[in-house]
Amino acid sequence: MTSYGNFMNNSHVSLEELFGQVMFSNVVTPRDRQLLKAALLRETLSEDEQAIINRLLYNVRRGWVRLVEE
């Protein structure tokens, strides 16, 4: 398994780690979207976590990061 696969098998991936991986690969996988959705459904998001999600969405809208179906 690749290092990316090992990274995503960790169910306790922080948003900072997710952001770094997405920006490195320039893609958002279904697993990434699942992790983002779970973060959004949590009742408490820090300002930093909200900013990370906003940056990811901005990068998708700009076309710098694309959504993929694996």
mmCIF file of the N, C-alpha and C atoms, coordinates in Angstrom:
data_MODEL
# 
_entry.id   MODEL 
# 
loop_
_atom_site.group_PDB 
_atom_site.id 
_atom_site.type_symbol 
_atom_site.label_atom_id 
_atom_site.label_alt_id 
_atom_site.label_comp_id 
_atom_site.label_asym_id 
_atom_site.label_entity_id 
_atom_site.label_seq_id 
_atom_site.pdbx_PDB_ins_code 
_atom_site.Cartn_x 
_atom_site.Cartn_y 
_atom_site.Cartn_z 
_atom_site.occupancy 
_atom_site.B_iso_or_equiv 
_atom_site.pdbx_formal_charge 
_atom_site.auth_seq_id 
_atom_site.auth_comp_id 
_atom_site.auth_asym_id 
_atom_site.auth_atom_id 
_atom_site.pdbx_PDB_model_num 
ATOM 1   N N  . MET A 1 1  ? 0.845   -1.181 0.000  1.00 0.00 ? 1  MET A N  1 
ATOM 2   C CA . MET A 1 1  ? 0.000   0.000  0.000  1.00 0.00 ? 1  MET A CA 1 
ATOM 3   C C  . MET A 1 1  ? 0.894   1.249  0.000  1.00 0.00 ? 1  MET A C  1 
ATOM 4   N N  . THR A 1 2  ? 0.478   2.270  -0.704 1.00 0.00 ? 2  THR A N  1 
ATOM 5   C CA . THR A 1 2  ? 1.267   3.490  -0.763 1.00 0.00 ? 2  THR A CA 1 
ATOM 6   C C  . THR A 1 2  ? 1.181   4.252  0.535  1.00 0.00 ? 2  THR A C  1 
ATOM 7   N N  . SER A 1 3  ? 2.062   5.219  0.689  1.00 0.00 ? 3  SER A N  1 
ATOM 8   C CA . SER A 1 3  ? 2.006   6.032  1.906  1.00 0.00 ? 3  SER A CA 1 
ATOM 9   C C  . SER A 1 3  ? 0.698   6.798  1.982  1.00 0.00 ? 3  SER A C  1 
ATOM 10  N N  . TYR A 1 4  ? 0.149   7.199  0.829  1.00 0.00 ? 4  TYR A N  1 
ATOM 11  C CA . TYR A 1 4  ? -1.136  7.885  0.826  1.00 0.00 ? 4  TYR A CA 1 
ATOM 12  C C  . TYR A 1 4  ? -2.215  6.958  1.365  1.00 0.00 ? 4  TYR A C  1 
ATOM 13  N N  . GLY A 1 5  ? -2.192  5.691  0.942  1.00 0.00 ? 5  GLY A N  1 
ATOM 14  C CA . GLY A 1 5  ? -3.173  4.731  1.433  1.00 0.00 ? 5  GLY A CA 1 
ATOM 15  C C  . GLY A 1 5  ? -3.059  4.538  2.926  1.00 0.00 ? 5  GLY A C  1 
ATOM 16  N N  . ASN A 1 6  ? -1.840  4.434  3.444  1.00 0.00 ? 6  ASN A N  1 
ATOM 17  C CA . ASN A 1 6  ? -1.640  4.313  4.890  1.00 0.00 ? 6  ASN A CA 1 
ATOM 18  C C  . ASN A 1 6  ? -2.146  5.542  5.607  1.00 0.00 ? 6  ASN A C  1 
ATOM 19  N N  . PHE A 1 7  ? -1.907  6.699  5.042  1.00 0.00 ? 7  PHE A N  1 
ATOM 20  C CA . PHE A 1 7  ? -2.348  7.957  5.632  1.00 0.00 ? 7  PHE A CA 1 
ATOM 21  C C  . PHE A 1 7  ? -3.868  7.962  5.782  1.00 0.00 ? 7  PHE A C  1 
ATOM 22  N N  . MET A 1 8  ? -4.565  7.553  4.747  1.00 0.00 ? 8  MET A N  1 
ATOM 23  C CA . MET A 1 8  ? -6.010  7.650  4.760  1.00 0.00 ? 8  MET A CA 1 
ATOM 24  C C  . MET A 1 8  ? -6.656  6.529  5.571  1.00 0.00 ? 8  MET A C  1 
ATOM 25  N N  . ASN A 1 9  ? -5.948  5.460  5.874  1.00 0.00 ? 9  ASN A N  1 
ATOM 26  C CA . ASN A 1 9  ? -6.517  4.410  6.708  1.00 0.00 ? 9  ASN A CA 1 
ATOM 27  C C  . ASN A 1 9  ? -6.604  4.833  8.164  1.00 0.00 ? 9  ASN A C  1 
ATOM 28  N N  . ASN A 1 10 ? -5.900  5.878  8.529  1.00 0.00 ? 10 ASN A N  1 
ATOM 29  C CA . ASN A 1 10 ? -5.945  6.375  9.898  1.00 0.00 ? 10 ASN A CA 1 
ATOM 30  C C  . ASN A 1 10 ? -7.260  7.122  10.090 1.00 0.00 ? 10 ASN A C  1 
ATOM 31  N N  . SER A 1 11 ? -8.118  6.612  10.962 1.00 0.00 ? 11 SER A N  1 
ATOM 32  C CA . SER A 1 11 ? -9.432  7.229  11.136 1.00 0.00 ? 11 SER A CA 1 
ATOM 33  C C  . SER A 1 11 ? -9.359  8.516  11.962 1.00 0.00 ? 11 SER A C  1 
ATOM 34  N N  . HIS A 1 12 ? -8.190  8.818  12.517 1.00 0.00 ? 12 HIS A N  1 
ATOM 35  C CA . HIS A 1 12 ? -8.047  10.019 13.332 1.00 0.00 ? 12 HIS A CA 1 
ATOM 36  C C  . HIS A 1 12 ? -7.143  11.042 12.651 1.00 0.00 ? 12 HIS A C  1 
ATOM 37  N N  . VAL A 1 13 ? -7.380  11.243 11.381 1.00 0.00 ? 13 VAL A N  1 
ATOM 38  C CA . VAL A 1 13 ? -6.594  12.196 10.618 1.00 0.00 ? 13 VAL A CA 1 
ATOM 39  C C  . VAL A 1 13 ? -7.045  13.603 10.999 1.00 0.00 ? 13 VAL A C  1 
ATOM 40  N N  . SER A 1 14 ? -6.093  14.453 11.322 1.00 0.00 ? 14 SER A N  1 
ATOM 41  C CA . SER A 1 14 ? -6.457  15.831 11.653 1.00 0.00 ? 14 SER A CA 1 
ATOM 42  C C  . SER A 1 14 ? -6.755  16.593 10.370 1.00 0.00 ? 14 SER A C  1 
ATOM 43  N N  . LEU A 1 15 ? -7.495  17.663 10.500 1.00 0.00 ? 15 LEU A N  1 
ATOM 44  C CA . LEU A 1 15 ? -7.792  18.485 9.330  1.00 0.00 ? 15 LEU A CA 1 
ATOM 45  C C  . LEU A 1 15 ? -6.516  19.087 8.750  1.00 0.00 ? 15 LEU A C  1 
ATOM 46  N N  . GLU A 1 16 ? -5.541  19.379 9.602  1.00 0.00 ? 16 GLU A N  1 
ATOM 47  C CA . GLU A 1 16 ? -4.264  19.914 9.114  1.00 0.00 ? 16 GLU A CA 1 
ATOM 48  C C  . GLU A 1 16 ? -3.566  18.892 8.227  1.00 0.00 ? 16 GLU A C  1 
ATOM 49  N N  . GLU A 1 17 ? -3.572  17.626 8.660  1.00 0.00 ? 17 GLU A N  1 
ATOM 50  C CA . GLU A 1 17 ? -2.956  16.561 7.865  1.00 0.00 ? 17 GLU A CA 1 
ATOM 51  C C  . GLU A 1 17 ? -3.719  16.349 6.555  1.00 0.00 ? 17 GLU A C  1 
ATOM 52  N N  . LEU A 1 18 ? -5.041  16.370 6.645  1.00 0.00 ? 18 LEU A N  1 
ATOM 53  C CA . LEU A 1 18 ? -5.864  16.206 5.458  1.00 0.00 ? 18 LEU A CA 1 
ATOM 54  C C  . LEU A 1 18 ? -5.599  17.329 4.467  1.00 0.00 ? 18 LEU A C  1 
ATOM 55  N N  . PHE A 1 19 ? -5.537  18.555 4.955  1.00 0.00 ? 19 PHE A N  1 
ATOM 56  C CA . PHE A 1 19 ? -5.270  19.703 4.089  1.00 0.00 ? 19 PHE A CA 1 
ATOM 57  C C  . PHE A 1 19 ? -3.924  19.532 3.391  1.00 0.00 ? 19 PHE A C  1 
ATOM 58  N N  . GLY A 1 20 ? -2.914  19.153 4.144  1.00 0.00 ? 20 GLY A N  1 
ATOM 59  C CA . GLY A 1 20 ? -1.586  18.962 3.556  1.00 0.00 ? 20 GLY A CA 1 
ATOM 60  C C  . GLY A 1 20 ? -1.589  17.895 2.488  1.00 0.00 ? 20 GLY A C  1 
ATOM 61  N N  . GLN A 1 21 ? -2.266  16.781 2.747  1.00 0.00 ? 21 GLN A N  1 
ATOM 62  C CA . GLN A 1 21 ? -2.316  15.692 1.771  1.00 0.00 ? 21 GLN A CA 1 
ATOM 63  C C  . GLN A 1 21 ? -3.077  16.109 0.517  1.00 0.00 ? 21 GLN A C  1 
ATOM 64  N N  . VAL A 1 22 ? -4.195  16.788 0.690  1.00 0.00 ? 22 VAL A N  1 
ATOM 65  C CA . VAL A 1 22 ? -4.987  17.229 -0.458 1.00 0.00 ? 22 VAL A CA 1 
ATOM 66  C C  . VAL A 1 22 ? -4.187  18.229 -1.292 1.00 0.00 ? 22 VAL A C  1 
ATOM 67  N N  . MET A 1 23 ? -3.529  19.155 -0.642 1.00 0.00 ? 23 MET A N  1 
ATOM 68  C CA . MET A 1 23 ? -2.765  20.149 -1.398 1.00 0.00 ? 23 MET A CA 1 
ATOM 69  C C  . MET A 1 23 ? -1.552  19.509 -2.085 1.00 0.00 ? 23 MET A C  1 
ATOM 70  N N  . PHE A 1 24 ? -1.003  18.452 -1.515 1.00 0.00 ? 24 PHE A N  1 
ATOM 71  C CA . PHE A 1 24 ? 0.122   17.748 -2.131 1.00 0.00 ? 24 PHE A CA 1 
ATOM 72  C C  . PHE A 1 24 ? -0.338  16.969 -3.357 1.00 0.00 ? 24 PHE A C  1 
ATOM 73  N N  . SER A 1 25 ? -1.496  16.311 -3.254 1.00 0.00 ? 25 SER A N  1 
ATOM 74  C CA . SER A 1 25 ? -1.992  15.471 -4.347 1.00 0.00 ? 25 SER A CA 1 
ATOM 75  C C  . SER A 1 25 ? -2.874  16.219 -5.341 1.00 0.00 ? 25 SER A C  1 
ATOM 76  N N  . ASN A 1 26 ? -3.400  17.368 -4.935 1.00 0.00 ? 26 ASN A N  1 
ATOM 77  C CA . ASN A 1 26 ? -4.317  18.174 -5.754 1.00 0.00 ? 26 ASN A CA 1 
ATOM 78  C C  . ASN A 1 26 ? -5.628  17.471 -6.065 1.00 0.00 ? 26 ASN A C  1 
ATOM 79  N N  . VAL A 1 27 ? -5.998  16.492 -5.254 1.00 0.00 ? 27 VAL A N  1 
ATOM 80  C CA . VAL A 1 27 ? -7.281  15.805 -5.434 1.00 0.00 ? 27 VAL A CA 1 
ATOM 81  C C  . VAL A 1 27 ? -7.947  15.586 -4.080 1.00 0.00 ? 27 VAL A C  1 
ATOM 82  N N  . VAL A 1 28 ? -9.276  15.553 -4.122 1.00 0.00 ? 28 VAL A N  1 
ATOM 83  C CA . VAL A 1 28 ? -10.078 15.206 -2.947 1.00 0.00 ? 28 VAL A CA 1 
ATOM 84  C C  . VAL A 1 28 ? -10.782 13.900 -3.285 1.00 0.00 ? 28 VAL A C  1 
ATOM 85  N N  . THR A 1 29 ? -10.456 12.861 -2.549 1.00 0.00 ? 29 THR A N  1 
ATOM 86  C CA . THR A 1 29 ? -11.040 11.541 -2.781 1.00 0.00 ? 29 THR A CA 1 
ATOM 87  C C  . THR A 1 29 ? -12.359 11.412 -2.021 1.00 0.00 ? 29 THR A C  1 
ATOM 88  N N  . PRO A 1 30 ? -13.120 10.381 -2.318 1.00 0.00 ? 30 PRO A N  1 
ATOM 89  C CA . PRO A 1 30 ? -14.343 10.152 -1.533 1.00 0.00 ? 30 PRO A CA 1 
ATOM 90  C C  . PRO A 1 30 ? -14.047 10.010 -0.037 1.00 0.00 ? 30 PRO A C  1 
ATOM 91  N N  . ARG A 1 31 ? -12.933 9.386  0.315  1.00 0.00 ? 31 ARG A N  1 
ATOM 92  C CA . ARG A 1 31 ? -12.547 9.244  1.731  1.00 0.00 ? 31 ARG A CA 1 
ATOM 93  C C  . ARG A 1 31 ? -12.264 10.614 2.351  1.00 0.00 ? 31 ARG A C  1 
ATOM 94  N N  . ASP A 1 32 ? -11.590 11.481 1.585  1.00 0.00 ? 32 ASP A N  1 
ATOM 95  C CA . ASP A 1 32 ? -11.330 12.842 2.064  1.00 0.00 ? 32 ASP A CA 1 
ATOM 96  C C  . ASP A 1 32 ? -12.648 13.564 2.326  1.00 0.00 ? 32 ASP A C  1 
ATOM 97  N N  . ARG A 1 33 ? -13.585 13.419 1.395  1.00 0.00 ? 33 ARG A N  1 
ATOM 98  C CA . ARG A 1 33 ? -14.890 14.074 1.558  1.00 0.00 ? 33 ARG A CA 1 
ATOM 99  C C  . ARG A 1 33 ? -15.624 13.532 2.769  1.00 0.00 ? 33 ARG A C  1 
ATOM 100 N N  . GLN A 1 34 ? -15.496 12.226 3.001  1.00 0.00 ? 34 GLN A N  1 
ATOM 101 C CA . GLN A 1 34 ? -16.129 11.625 4.178  1.00 0.00 ? 34 GLN A CA 1 
ATOM 102 C C  . GLN A 1 34 ? -15.547 12.209 5.465  1.00 0.00 ? 34 GLN A C  1 
ATOM 103 N N  . LEU A 1 35 ? -14.229 12.368 5.502  1.00 0.00 ? 35 LEU A N  1 
ATOM 104 C CA . LEU A 1 35 ? -13.589 12.952 6.681  1.00 0.00 ? 35 LEU A CA 1 
ATOM 105 C C  . LEU A 1 35 ? -13.996 14.407 6.871  1.00 0.00 ? 35 LEU A C  1 
ATOM 106 N N  . LEU A 1 36 ? -14.114 15.151 5.782  1.00 0.00 ? 36 LEU A N  1 
ATOM 107 C CA . LEU A 1 36 ? -14.562 16.547 5.881  1.00 0.00 ? 36 LEU A CA 1 
ATOM 108 C C  . LEU A 1 36 ? -16.000 16.622 6.378  1.00 0.00 ? 36 LEU A C  1 
ATOM 109 N N  . LYS A 1 37 ? -16.841 15.744 5.862  1.00 0.00 ? 37 LYS A N  1 
ATOM 110 C CA . LYS A 1 37 ? -18.243 15.727 6.298  1.00 0.00 ? 37 LYS A CA 1 
ATOM 111 C C  . LYS A 1 37 ? -18.338 15.423 7.785  1.00 0.00 ? 37 LYS A C  1 
ATOM 112 N N  . ALA A 1 38 ? -17.556 14.450 8.246  1.00 0.00 ? 38 ALA A N  1 
ATOM 113 C CA . ALA A 1 38 ? -17.569 14.102 9.673  1.00 0.00 ? 38 ALA A CA 1 
ATOM 114 C C  . ALA A 1 38 ? -17.111 15.284 10.515 1.00 0.00 ? 38 ALA A C  1 
ATOM 115 N N  . ALA A 1 39 ? -16.110 16.016 10.033 1.00 0.00 ? 39 ALA A N  1 
ATOM 116 C CA . ALA A 1 39 ? -15.632 17.191 10.768 1.00 0.00 ? 39 ALA A CA 1 
ATOM 117 C C  . ALA A 1 39 ? -16.720 18.257 10.831 1.00 0.00 ? 39 ALA A C  1 
ATOM 118 N N  . LEU A 1 40 ? -17.422 18.456 9.730  1.00 0.00 ? 40 LEU A N  1 
ATOM 119 C CA . LEU A 1 40 ? -18.479 19.472 9.703  1.00 0.00 ? 40 LEU A CA 1 
ATOM 120 C C  . LEU A 1 40 ? -19.653 19.115 10.616 1.00 0.00 ? 40 LEU A C  1 
ATOM 121 N N  . LEU A 1 41 ? -19.877 17.819 10.809 1.00 0.00 ? 41 LEU A N  1 
ATOM 122 C CA . LEU A 1 41 ? -20.991 17.390 11.654 1.00 0.00 ? 41 LEU A CA 1 
ATOM 123 C C  . LEU A 1 41 ? -20.666 17.432 13.140 1.00 0.00 ? 41 LEU A C  1 
ATOM 124 N N  . ARG A 1 42 ? -19.385 17.593 13.461 1.00 0.00 ? 42 ARG A N  1 
ATOM 125 C CA . ARG A 1 42 ? -19.024 17.745 14.875 1.00 0.00 ? 42 ARG A CA 1 
ATOM 126 C C  . ARG A 1 42 ? -19.587 19.069 15.367 1.00 0.00 ? 42 ARG A C  1 
ATOM 127 N N  . GLU A 1 43 ? -19.920 19.105 16.619 1.00 0.00 ? 43 GLU A N  1 
ATOM 128 C CA . GLU A 1 43 ? -20.527 20.328 17.155 1.00 0.00 ? 43 GLU A CA 1 
ATOM 129 C C  . GLU A 1 43 ? -19.507 21.430 17.393 1.00 0.00 ? 43 GLU A C  1 
ATOM 130 N N  . THR A 1 44 ? -18.261 21.064 17.602 1.00 0.00 ? 44 THR A N  1 
ATOM 131 C CA . THR A 1 44 ? -17.258 22.080 17.901 1.00 0.00 ? 44 THR A CA 1 
ATOM 132 C C  . THR A 1 44 ? -16.147 22.051 16.864 1.00 0.00 ? 44 THR A C  1 
ATOM 133 N N  . LEU A 1 45 ? -16.045 23.123 16.116 1.00 0.00 ? 45 LEU A N  1 
ATOM 134 C CA . LEU A 1 45 ? -14.944 23.324 15.172 1.00 0.00 ? 45 LEU A CA 1 
ATOM 135 C C  . LEU A 1 45 ? -14.235 24.607 15.585 1.00 0.00 ? 45 LEU A C  1 
ATOM 136 N N  . SER A 1 46 ? -12.946 24.528 15.694 1.00 0.00 ? 46 SER A N  1 
ATOM 137 C CA . SER A 1 46 ? -12.187 25.730 16.031 1.00 0.00 ? 46 SER A CA 1 
ATOM 138 C C  . SER A 1 46 ? -12.155 26.661 14.818 1.00 0.00 ? 46 SER A C  1 
ATOM 139 N N  . GLU A 1 47 ? -11.752 27.882 15.039 1.00 0.00 ? 47 GLU A N  1 
ATOM 140 C CA . GLU A 1 47 ? -11.613 28.828 13.929 1.00 0.00 ? 47 GLU A CA 1 
ATOM 141 C C  . GLU A 1 47 ? -10.594 28.333 12.922 1.00 0.00 ? 47 GLU A C  1 
ATOM 142 N N  . ASP A 1 48 ? -9.520  27.714 13.401 1.00 0.00 ? 48 ASP A N  1 
ATOM 143 C CA . ASP A 1 48 ? -8.495  27.171 12.504 1.00 0.00 ? 48 ASP A CA 1 
ATOM 144 C C  . ASP A 1 48 ? -9.063  26.046 11.639 1.00 0.00 ? 48 ASP A C  1 
ATOM 145 N N  . GLU A 1 49 ? -9.864  25.174 12.241 1.00 0.00 ? 49 GLU A N  1 
ATOM 146 C CA . GLU A 1 49 ? -10.470 24.080 11.484 1.00 0.00 ? 49 GLU A CA 1 
ATOM 147 C C  . GLU A 1 49 ? -11.459 24.617 10.452 1.00 0.00 ? 49 GLU A C  1 
ATOM 148 N N  . GLN A 1 50 ? -12.232 25.635 10.829 1.00 0.00 ? 50 GLN A N  1 
ATOM 149 C CA . GLN A 1 50 ? -13.149 26.259 9.875  1.00 0.00 ? 50 GLN A CA 1 
ATOM 150 C C  . GLN A 1 50 ? -12.373 26.879 8.716  1.00 0.00 ? 50 GLN A C  1 
ATOM 151 N N  . ALA A 1 51 ? -11.256 27.512 9.017  1.00 0.00 ? 51 ALA A N  1 
ATOM 152 C CA . ALA A 1 51 ? -10.435 28.131 7.978  1.00 0.00 ? 51 ALA A CA 1 
ATOM 153 C C  . ALA A 1 51 ? -9.858  27.086 7.028  1.00 0.00 ? 51 ALA A C  1 
ATOM 154 N N  . ILE A 1 52 ? -9.453  25.935 7.557  1.00 0.00 ? 52 ILE A N  1 
ATOM 155 C CA . ILE A 1 52 ? -8.919  24.861 6.722  1.00 0.00 ? 52 ILE A CA 1 
ATOM 156 C C  . ILE A 1 52 ? -9.987  24.372 5.746  1.00 0.00 ? 52 ILE A C  1 
ATOM 157 N N  . ILE A 1 53 ? -11.184 24.141 6.249  1.00 0.00 ? 53 ILE A N  1 
ATOM 158 C CA . ILE A 1 53 ? -12.273 23.687 5.385  1.00 0.00 ? 53 ILE A CA 1 
ATOM 159 C C  . ILE A 1 53 ? -12.590 24.738 4.343  1.00 0.00 ? 53 ILE A C  1 
ATOM 160 N N  . ASN A 1 54 ? -12.639 26.001 4.736  1.00 0.00 ? 54 ASN A N  1 
ATOM 161 C CA . ASN A 1 54 ? -12.900 27.074 3.779  1.00 0.00 ? 54 ASN A CA 1 
ATOM 162 C C  . ASN A 1 54 ? -11.822 27.146 2.704  1.00 0.00 ? 54 ASN A C  1 
ATOM 163 N N  . ARG A 1 55 ? -10.554 26.960 3.087  1.00 0.00 ? 55 ARG A N  1 
ATOM 164 C CA . ARG A 1 55 ? -9.461  26.976 2.102  1.00 0.00 ? 55 ARG A CA 1 
ATOM 165 C C  . ARG A 1 55 ? -9.575  25.811 1.135  1.00 0.00 ? 55 ARG A C  1 
ATOM 166 N N  . LEU A 1 56 ? -9.934  24.638 1.644  1.00 0.00 ? 56 LEU A N  1 
ATOM 167 C CA . LEU A 1 56 ? -10.111 23.492 0.755  1.00 0.00 ? 56 LEU A CA 1 
ATOM 168 C C  . LEU A 1 56 ? -11.230 23.749 -0.249 1.00 0.00 ? 56 LEU A C  1 
ATOM 169 N N  . LEU A 1 57 ? -12.350 24.255 0.222  1.00 0.00 ? 57 LEU A N  1 
ATOM 170 C CA . LEU A 1 57 ? -13.470 24.545 -0.673 1.00 0.00 ? 57 LEU A CA 1 
ATOM 171 C C  . LEU A 1 57 ? -13.101 25.620 -1.688 1.00 0.00 ? 57 LEU A C  1 
ATOM 172 N N  . TYR A 1 58 ? -12.378 26.636 -1.268 1.00 0.00 ? 58 TYR A N  1 
ATOM 173 C CA . TYR A 1 58 ? -11.924 27.691 -2.172 1.00 0.00 ? 58 TYR A CA 1 
ATOM 174 C C  . TYR A 1 58 ? -11.039 27.101 -3.276 1.00 0.00 ? 58 TYR A C  1 
ATOM 175 N N  . ASN A 1 59 ? -10.124 26.209 -2.885 1.00 0.00 ? 59 ASN A N  1 
ATOM 176 C CA . ASN A 1 59 ? -9.225  25.604 -3.857 1.00 0.00 ? 59 ASN A CA 1 
ATOM 177 C C  . ASN A 1 59 ? -9.970  24.715 -4.847 1.00 0.00 ? 59 ASN A C  1 
ATOM 178 N N  . VAL A 1 60 ? -11.027 24.046 -4.395 1.00 0.00 ? 60 VAL A N  1 
ATOM 179 C CA . VAL A 1 60 ? -11.847 23.247 -5.305 1.00 0.00 ? 60 VAL A CA 1 
ATOM 180 C C  . VAL A 1 60 ? -12.582 24.167 -6.274 1.00 0.00 ? 60 VAL A C  1 
ATOM 181 N N  . ARG A 1 61 ? -13.183 25.239 -5.756 1.00 0.00 ? 61 ARG A N  1 
ATOM 182 C CA . ARG A 1 61 ? -13.913 26.172 -6.625 1.00 0.00 ? 61 ARG A CA 1 
ATOM 183 C C  . ARG A 1 61 ? -13.008 26.799 -7.678 1.00 0.00 ? 61 ARG A C  1 
ATOM 184 N N  . ARG A 1 62 ? -11.770 27.091 -7.315 1.00 0.00 ? 62 ARG A N  1 
ATOM 185 C CA . ARG A 1 62 ? -10.821 27.706 -8.241 1.00 0.00 ? 62 ARG A CA 1 
ATOM 186 C C  . ARG A 1 62 ? -10.265 26.706 -9.257 1.00 0.00 ? 62 ARG A C  1 
ATOM 187 N N  . GLY A 1 63 ? -10.490 25.426 -9.022 1.00 0.00 ? 63 GLY A N  1 
ATOM 188 C CA . GLY A 1 63 ? -9.983  24.403 -9.927 1.00 0.00 ? 63 GLY A CA 1 
ATOM 189 C C  . GLY A 1 63 ? -8.565  23.957 -9.614 1.00 0.00 ? 63 GLY A C  1 
ATOM 190 N N  . TRP A 1 64 ? -8.017  24.409 -8.502 1.00 0.00 ? 64 TRP A N  1 
ATOM 191 C CA . TRP A 1 64 ? -6.659  24.041 -8.120 1.00 0.00 ? 64 TRP A CA 1 
ATOM 192 C C  . TRP A 1 64 ? -6.615  22.641 -7.511 1.00 0.00 ? 64 TRP A C  1 
ATOM 193 N N  . VAL A 1 65 ? -7.747  22.216 -6.995 1.00 0.00 ? 65 VAL A N  1 
ATOM 194 C CA . VAL A 1 65 ? -7.912  20.880 -6.434 1.00 0.00 ? 65 VAL A CA 1 
ATOM 195 C C  . VAL A 1 65 ? -9.167  20.313 -7.095 1.00 0.00 ? 65 VAL A C  1 
ATOM 196 N N  . ARG A 1 66 ? -9.097  19.050 -7.486 1.00 0.00 ? 66 ARG A N  1 
ATOM 197 C CA . ARG A 1 66 ? -10.282 18.464 -8.144 1.00 0.00 ? 66 ARG A CA 1 
ATOM 198 C C  . ARG A 1 66 ? -10.824 17.295 -7.325 1.00 0.00 ? 66 ARG A C  1 
ATOM 199 N N  . LEU A 1 67 ? -12.108 17.057 -7.480 1.00 0.00 ? 67 LEU A N  1 
ATOM 200 C CA . LEU A 1 67 ? -12.762 15.936 -6.829 1.00 0.00 ? 67 LEU A CA 1 
ATOM 201 C C  . LEU A 1 67 ? -12.624 14.713 -7.728 1.00 0.00 ? 67 LEU A C  1 
ATOM 202 N N  . VAL A 1 68 ? -12.254 13.582 -7.152 1.00 0.00 ? 68 VAL A N  1 
ATOM 203 C CA . VAL A 1 68 ? -12.130 12.356 -7.929 1.00 0.00 ? 68 VAL A CA 1 
ATOM 204 C C  . VAL A 1 68 ? -12.991 11.264 -7.331 1.00 0.00 ? 68 VAL A C  1 
ATOM 205 N N  . GLU A 1 69 ? -13.369 10.318 -8.154 1.00 0.00 ? 69 GLU A N  1 
ATOM 206 C CA . GLU A 1 69 ? -14.126 9.128  -7.719 1.00 0.00 ? 69 GLU A CA 1 
ATOM 207 C C  . GLU A 1 69 ? -13.200 7.950  -7.888 1.00 0.00 ? 69 GLU A C  1 
ATOM 208 N N  . GLU A 1 70 ? -12.740 7.373  -6.787 1.00 0.00 ? 70 GLU A N  1 
ATOM 209 C CA . GLU A 1 70 ? -11.830 6.232  -6.870 1.00 0.00 ? 70 GLU A CA 1 
ATOM 210 C C  . GLU A 1 70 ? -12.564 4.942  -6.738 1.00 0.00 ? 70 GLU A C  1 
# 
